[in-house]
Amino acid sequence: MAKERTTARKNDEGGGAGPARRASDRGRYGRLNRELTLAAALELVDREGLSALSMRRLGAELGVEAMALYRYAAGKDALLDGLVEALYLELEERLAAETSAAAEAPSWRSELHRIARATYEVCLAHPQVVPLLTTRMLAVPLARRPLAVLKDHERVLVLLRASGLDDAATAAAFRAFTAWLLGYISVELRPMVDNPDEPEPAFRLGLHRMPPQELPELRETTPALAERGGPEDLAIGLDALLDRFVDTAGS
């Protein structure tokens, strides 16, 4: 999450009352709020991974007792949901900044491409959080998802509706858009290198661990798979997906 947002809103109120009202929430960065708490959690996870995140560890990062954090996150699950919220808030900021700089109103298709590319870039900046986009969304009903997530859903649905799709086709296209985008990002972030210090490409990728008789195609394709497709391949797949729905609606 952008540091400018967290510093600009330090004095905002955040979160509901938790079980530890008496614990001081004034830490090394001043008085806490929800956004500052989530920003610190995101930075910790970016640096050390999800396994490092706990209320106690986050409290130490912020210079407060762990109990003070319960005002802003009711527990570990709420903190994980908060990481998803922080990622989508960063996405919202990025999209808003790009919109303010745009010279003219873009088409619905170009806007969907812009959302997809911005999501890709934000996720690659915070790869440790990306698994939560699936696991936490499986655990949280639609109406209980963070507002920043719901706003993202709304943006996509409005654009799909602008393409002329009816209710059923809009819902189907929304599911396909979400599946393609998050699936593509997940594949991009899969670890492919077996030994980063090995100069020989085949050994670096660990091809010697794959039985050649059983996996000939995989062994041959692995060097290409190890290269990220990038936003270009993301855009190609998205256009193919959108064409399928728009062409069907027009036929």
URNOR-V960402 format. One record per run of one state. SS is the DSSP state (hx for helix, st for strand, lp for the rest). FROM is the first residue (numbers start at 1). TO is the last residue. If there is no record, write none. Layout:
# URNOR-V960402
ss,from,to
SS,FROM,TO
SS,FROM,TO
This chain:
# URNOR-V960402
ss,from,to
lp,1,2
hx,3,8
lp,9,25
st,26,27
lp,28,29
st,30,31
lp,32,33
hx,34,48
lp,49,49
hx,50,52
lp,53,54
hx,55,62
lp,63,65
hx,66,71
lp,72,75
hx,76,101
lp,102,107
hx,108,125
lp,126,126
hx,127,130
lp,131,131
hx,132,139
lp,140,141
hx,142,144
lp,145,146
hx,147,162
lp,163,166
hx,167,188
lp,189,200
hx,201,205
lp,206,206
hx,207,209
lp,210,215
hx,216,225
lp,226,229
hx,230,250
lp,251,251
